[in-house]
Amino acid sequence: MADVHVYVNRPPDREGGGTLEELAEALRRLEHVSGVSVDSPGNVLAVTFEGGRAEREEIERTVREAGYEVSRLSGRSDVPGE
């Protein structure tokens, strides 16, 4: 299992509103994601997933497709070689 914190920039048309929870739901639908928690004031989603680099890239792609920008990733990985 790996954990990553995804820090996002909200586009101006998404300010104010529960849209980070909608993004969390999109991430929860990914097969390899087992959990997502949201810190709306900090614009951070904590994502627990199985896999490595390819799965992390799919998480980033899902964030971008939802209309957000990934400002940075921070996390811990238990995957050998990661």
MIFILO-943764 format. One line per field, with one value per residue (C-alpha): chain; x, y, z; residue number from 0. Coordinates in nm, 4 decimals. Layout:
N
palum A_... .
px X_... .
py Y_... .
pz Z_... .
kolti NUM_... .
This chain:
82
palum A_A_A_A_A_A_A_A_A_A_A_A_A_A_A_A_A_A_A_A_A_A_A_A_A_A_A_A_A_A_A_A_A_A_A_A_A_A_A_A_A_A_A_A_A_A_A_A_A_A_A_A_A_A_A_A_A_A_A_A_A_A_A_A_A_A_A_A_A_A_A_A_A_A_A_A_A_A_A_A_A_A .
px 0.0000_0.1138_-0.0144_0.0093_-0.1090_-0.2308_-0.2219_-0.4491_-0.5104_-0.8776_-0.9685_-1.1520_-1.4870_-1.4585_-1.3916_-1.6437_-1.8446_-1.8027_-1.6266_-1.3242_-1.5589_-1.6691_-1.3030_-1.2576_-1.5489_-1.3862_-1.0627_-1.2493_-1.3836_-1.0308_-0.9785_-0.6478_-0.7618_-0.8751_-0.9346_-0.9493_-0.9793_-1.0349_-0.8946_-1.0930_-0.9335_-0.5879_-0.6897_-0.5388_-0.6579_-0.4928_-0.5123_-0.4319_-0.3725_-0.2076_0.0519_0.3379_0.4242_0.1586_-0.1197_0.0096_0.0083_-0.3522_-0.4456_-0.2815_-0.4572_-0.7950_-0.7325_-0.6473_-0.9459_-1.1707_-1.0465_-0.7923_-0.4197_-0.1849_0.0411_0.2477_0.2482_0.3846_0.3758_0.5095_0.5444_0.5852_0.6501_1.0055_1.2078_0.9750 .
py 0.0000_0.3515_0.6840_1.0082_1.3583_1.5374_1.9154_2.0777_2.4247_2.4958_2.6709_3.0026_2.8556_2.5893_2.8195_2.7800_2.4625_2.0996_2.0091_1.8522_1.5841_1.5227_1.4832_1.2411_1.0336_1.0169_0.8950_0.6359_0.4857_0.3955_0.0218_0.0537_0.3263_0.2003_0.5312_0.9082_1.1799_1.5445_1.8556_2.1252_2.4292_2.2997_2.1808_1.8401_1.4868_1.1963_0.8906_0.5318_0.2995_-0.0232_-0.0081_0.2094_0.4794_0.3899_0.3999_0.7286_0.8735_0.7568_0.9428_1.2588_1.2155_1.1772_1.5004_1.6880_1.5425_1.6700_2.0225_2.0645_2.1280_1.9121_2.1599_1.8872_1.5301_1.4250_1.0766_0.7536_0.4378_0.0788_-0.0318_-0.1640_0.0564_0.3528 .
pz 0.0000_-0.0762_0.0451_-0.1442_-0.0596_-0.3700_-0.3375_-0.5936_-0.7268_-0.7785_-1.1000_-1.0407_-1.1480_-0.8748_-0.5777_-0.3001_-0.3166_-0.2274_-0.5482_-0.3774_-0.2477_-0.6072_-0.7012_-0.4099_-0.5412_-0.8855_-0.7239_-0.5144_-0.8373_-0.9484_-0.9017_-0.7170_-0.4724_-0.1325_0.0440_-0.0011_0.2629_0.1866_0.3540_0.1714_0.3385_0.2469_-0.1011_-0.0190_-0.0833_0.0976_-0.1290_-0.0267_-0.3195_-0.4303_-0.7020_-0.8075_-1.0556_-1.3176_-1.0582_-0.9164_-1.2690_-1.3144_-0.9943_-1.1312_-1.4674_-1.2927_-1.1002_-1.4219_-1.6091_-1.3283_-1.4034_-1.1245_-1.1382_-0.9302_-0.7525_-0.5862_-0.4607_-0.1281_0.0067_0.1351_-0.0644_0.0505_-0.3072_-0.3532_-0.5832_-0.5493 .
kolti 0_1_2_3_4_5_6_7_8_9_10_11_12_13_14_15_16_17_18_19_20_21_22_23_24_25_26_27_28_29_30_31_32_33_34_35_36_37_38_39_40_41_42_43_44_45_46_47_48_49_50_51_52_53_54_55_56_57_58_59_60_61_62_63_64_65_66_67_68_69_70_71_72_73_74_75_76_77_78_79_80_81 .
